[in-house]
C-alpha cells in the first residue's frame, strides 16, 4: 500500500532497490499501471512478468545500469548492422586510494556485491552455455589511465544469453585491483558466505549475514571519496563481409562539483536516459524488455542524454578492420580455449 501511494502521481518509476527487493517492487509497480525502468539486478527471471506488464499496458525495461545496461544497448545496436561472433565486457568500480586489505569500496549495495561474488557465472563458448563459479578464470588486464587490474567471471550477461543466442562467444568479467579476489576466495572457502545457520555459544548465526554486516562497514564508500568506474566492451565479427573489431571504453571519476560518484552517474544516466526515451515516446511497446531489444535509437538517445550532463564520462568507440589472416588467428585461439575448458555445459 505504501508503494502504491508513493507512485500514484507519477507516469514512470525508476527502481533502484537492492536485488532481493527487485521482483516484488517490479510486480507492485506494474500492478499500479506505471511504466518502469529497473536497475535492481534481481536474481529472478524478469521476463516471467512480461504477460503481467502487457495486461497492465505498461513498458518495463530491465537491467538499465552501467553493466548490465550500456553493454546491452551496444550489442543490440551493432547486432542490426554486423554479424557478431564475439562479445566481451570488462567492468568495475573502484576507489582511487587503495586501502589494504580489500582495496575496495562498494559504490552500490554491498549485499549485491556479495551476491555477485557468489552467484554462478554464466557465459557462452562456441554457442554452448557454460557455468562456472564466480571469481573463476582470473586474468590481468591493462588500462592506460589506471594500470593493471584483475578480471574474473561474474554473472553479468543475463538476458544476452537468451536474446543473442546466435553470438557464439560472450563473456562478462568484473574488474578489481590485483589480489582482491584472493581474499574473497579465502572468505568463501572458509564458509563466511554460507547461508546455513551455525551455533555460536548457543546462538544461531548465519555466516553470510555476519560477513555482510562486517563488510558493509569495511566497504562503505564515503560521500566524497575519490573513485572511478571503468568499462571496456569488445565486439568482433563481420560487417558487409569485412572482419571488424569494435571497442567501447568508459572511464569516469567522482565529480566534486555535483558530489556524484562515477558509478552513480554511469548507472543513473543510463537509467534516466532510458526513462526519457519512454516518456518522449521514442519507445512505446508494452511488456518487459531487456535493453538490447529496445531498438537502434536507444544507444544514440542515451549517449546524447549523458553528454548533456556536466562532466559526463569519457566514452568512446573505435572500429578496427581486421585482416583475414588475423581473424583466423582469433578463431584458432577461441578453438583452443574451448578444447581446454572444464566448464559445466548445460
Secondary structure, 3 states (H helix, E strand, C coil): CHHHHHHCCCCEEEECCCHHHHHHHHHHHHHCCCEEEECCCCCCCHHHHHHHHHHCCCEEEECCEECCEHHHHHHHHHHCCCEEEEEEEEEEEEECCCCCCCCCCECCCHHHHHHHHHCCEEEEECCEEEEECCCCCCEEEEECCCEEEEEEECCCCCCHHHHCCCCCEEEEEEEEECCHHHHHHHHHHCCCCCCCEEEECCEEEEHHHHHHHHHHHHCECCCCCCEEEEEEEEEEEEECCEEEEEEEEEEEECECCCCECHHHHHHHHHHHHHHHHHHCCCCCCCEEEEHHHCCCHHHHHHHHHHHHCCCCCEEEEEEEECCHHHHHHHHHHHHHHHHCCCCEEC
